[in-house]
Amino acid sequence: MNFKPFLAALSMALACGTAFAASTAPMPSSTYVGKLGGTFDPQRNAANDLVEAISQAKAQNKRIMMDVGGEWCVWCLRMDKFMQADEQIRNIVAADYVWVKVNYSDENKNEAFLAQYPKVKGYPHLFVLDTDGKLLQSENTGELEQDKSYSKERFVAFLQQWSGK
């Protein structure tokens, strides 16, 4: 029995499959770092995400906004919804910040990572960092709240104040 045609077809199929798998594989750069959205993922490595954020911030001349919280946090979810719903806030963040979510939950408190920053007393909490990752501001987001949401005026003022522009 001649196996050459079979082996050639199998080889071609494997090569095509490998090319397809490579083309659909995720890019090495994370989509978790850089933009608003996403979730607080306890599986993420906060230190690695910060390294990626610093790289993006330098390349794009932006500040870094570390958003510390968790999926369990009602105010974290409200803040996400508030920012996503407001075009002006989305535009300021897109133009001036590399956004990074840092999970704080029972599954992963990121204690070693967060120990390098001022103590967080409530969630969500925002840390503004420069392009090198140096802390510029530790912000208790309670100051930005209004009723059961956030004050657009205070939120925009905060983002503009720390944008570096």
C-alpha positions in Angstrom: 0.0 0.0 0.0 1.3 3.5 -0.9 1.1 5.8 2.0 2.8 8.8 0.3 -0.4 10.5 -0.9 -2.0 10.0 2.6 1.1 11.3 4.4 1.3 14.3 2.1 -2.3 15.2 2.6 -1.9 14.7 6.4 1.2 16.9 6.4 -0.7 19.6 4.4 -3.7 19.5 6.8 -1.5 19.7 9.8 0.4 22.7 8.3 -2.9 24.5 7.5 -4.2 23.7 10.9 -1.1 25.1 12.6 -1.3 28.3 10.4 -5.0 28.7 11.3 -4.3 28.2 15.0 -1.4 30.7 14.9 -3.6 33.3 13.1 -6.4 33.0 15.7 -4.1 32.9 18.8 -4.2 35.9 21.1 -1.5 38.5 20.5 1.3 38.6 23.1 0.2 42.1 24.2 -2.8 42.0 26.6 -6.1 43.6 25.7 -6.6 43.7 29.5 -4.3 46.7 29.8 -4.8 50.1 28.2 -8.5 50.8 27.9 -11.7 51.1 30.0 -13.8 48.0 30.3 -13.0 44.4 31.2 -13.4 42.8 34.6 -11.3 42.6 37.8 -9.7 39.2 37.1 -8.1 37.4 40.1 -6.0 35.4 37.7 -4.1 38.4 36.4 -0.6 39.2 37.4 -0.8 42.8 38.5 3.0 43.3 38.3 3.1 42.1 34.7 0.1 44.2 33.8 1.9 47.3 35.3 5.0 46.6 33.2 2.9 46.4 30.1 1.1 49.6 31.1 4.4 51.4 31.6 5.5 50.3 28.1 2.2 51.6 26.6 2.3 54.8 28.6 5.9 55.6 27.4 5.1 54.8 23.8 1.8 56.9 23.9 3.0 59.6 26.3 0.1 58.9 28.7 -0.3 58.6 32.4 -1.3 55.3 34.0 -4.5 54.9 35.9 -4.6 51.8 38.2 -8.2 51.0 39.1 -8.2 48.7 42.2 -11.3 46.8 43.1 -13.3 43.6 42.4 -16.3 42.1 40.8 -17.9 41.9 44.3 -17.7 45.7 44.7 -21.0 47.5 43.8 -19.3 50.8 43.6 -16.6 49.4 41.3 -19.3 48.2 38.9 -21.1 51.5 39.2 -17.9 53.4 38.3 -17.3 51.2 35.3 -20.9 51.7 34.1 -20.7 55.5 34.8 -17.5 55.9 32.8 -18.6 53.7 29.9 -21.8 55.7 29.6 -20.2 59.1 29.4 -18.6 60.0 26.1 -16.5 62.9 27.5 -15.0 60.7 30.2 -14.3 57.9 27.7 -12.6 60.4 25.4 -10.4 61.8 28.2 -9.4 58.4 29.4 -8.6 57.3 25.8 -6.5 60.4 25.1 -4.6 60.7 28.4 -4.5 57.4 30.3 -3.5 53.7 30.1 -6.1 52.1 32.3 -5.2 49.0 34.4 -7.5 47.0 36.6 -6.0 45.5 39.7 -8.1 42.8 41.4 -8.7 42.9 45.1 -10.8 39.9 46.2 -10.8 36.9 48.4 -9.3 34.9 45.5 -6.4 37.3 45.1 -5.8 40.4 47.2 -2.6 41.3 45.4 -1.2 42.2 48.8 2.5 42.0 47.8 1.9 44.2 44.7 -0.3 46.7 46.5 2.1 47.0 49.4 4.2 49.4 47.4 1.4 52.0 47.3 -0.5 53.9 50.1 -3.0 51.8 51.9 -6.4 51.5 50.2 -9.3 52.2 52.6 -12.2 51.6 50.2 -13.0 50.4 46.8 -12.8 51.3 44.0 -9.5 53.1 44.5 -7.5 54.9 41.8 -3.8 55.4 41.6 -2.4 57.8 39.1 1.1 57.0 37.9 3.5 58.7 35.5 4.9 57.1 32.4 7.6 55.4 34.5 5.1 54.0 37.0 5.9 56.5 39.7 2.9 57.3 42.0 1.5 60.8 41.5 -1.9 60.5 43.3 -3.8 58.1 45.5 -7.5 58.8 45.0 -10.3 57.7 47.3 -13.2 57.5 44.8 -15.7 58.3 47.5 -14.7 61.9 46.8 -16.1 61.5 43.3 -19.4 59.9 44.3 -22.8 61.6 44.0 -26.0 60.0 45.2 -25.9 56.4 43.9 -23.4 57.2 41.1 -20.6 59.6 40.5 -20.4 63.3 39.8 -19.5 64.0 36.2 -18.1 67.4 37.1 -15.8 66.0 39.9 -14.8 63.0 37.8 -13.9 65.1 34.7 -12.0 67.6 36.9 -10.0 64.7 38.6 -9.1 63.2 35.2 -8.1 66.5 33.7 -6.1 67.5 36.8 -3.9 64.4 36.6 -3.7 64.0 32.9 -0.4 65.8 32.6 -1.7 68.0 29.9 
